[in-house]
Amino acid sequence: MTINISSQVKDLRKKIGLTQIEFAKRVGVGLRFLRELEQGKTTVRMDKLMQVLDFLGCYLEIKKK
């Protein structure tokens, strides 16, 4: 099953009650980056993505088929 990271991040951000601006400041990433991530832009920086996931208490796992 494929999970869309962008929608998961957006949903989790909303569940903790933070706006994009508040979330970006707390995580330490730019607002532009967060907006692009939540919109599903495919060329986001992995280090910043990991920063967001770490803040949310999530991790990225890659499995071989």
Summary of the structure (lengths in Angstrom):
residues: 65
radius of gyration: 11.5
end to end distance: 11.3
largest distance: 37.6
contacts: 138
relative contact order: 0.18
helix: 58%
strand: 0%
